[in-house]
Amino acid sequence: MAHRAHRHREEGPCHFSLMSLSATRRLMLALIPLAMLWLLVGWANGWWP
């Protein structure tokens, strides 16, 4: 079977978990905001016009 059956907790909906994502997707979710911050800092400091 393609997906595993899992049980939801009765007290609330299924929560989002980074551990459920693949390693590549977790890495991208971490790197994209850092890259945007680095570009913003570089632009603010005048590293490029």
C-alpha positions in Angstrom: 0.0 0.0 0.0 1.3 3.4 -0.9 0.5 5.2 2.3 0.5 4.0 5.9 -2.7 4.2 7.9 -2.3 6.4 10.9 -4.5 7.4 13.8 -5.4 10.9 14.6 -5.6 12.0 18.2 -9.1 12.3 19.5 -8.5 15.7 21.2 -7.5 17.6 18.1 -6.6 17.5 14.5 -3.4 16.1 13.1 -0.6 18.5 13.6 2.0 19.6 11.1 5.3 17.9 11.7 8.6 18.7 10.1 9.7 15.1 10.7 7.0 13.9 8.3 8.7 15.7 5.4 11.7 14.4 3.5 15.2 15.5 4.4 15.4 17.5 1.2 12.2 19.4 1.8 13.2 20.1 5.4 16.5 21.5 4.2 14.8 23.7 1.7 12.4 25.0 4.3 15.4 26.0 6.4 17.6 27.4 3.6 15.0 29.5 1.7 14.3 32.0 4.6 18.0 32.2 5.5 18.9 32.9 1.9 16.2 35.6 1.7 17.5 37.2 4.9 21.1 37.1 3.6 20.0 38.8 0.4 18.1 41.5 2.3 21.0 42.2 4.6 23.4 42.3 1.6 21.1 44.7 -0.2 20.7 46.9 2.9 24.4 47.1 3.3 25.0 48.1 -0.3 26.9 45.1 -1.3 25.3 45.4 -4.7 23.4 48.3 -6.3 
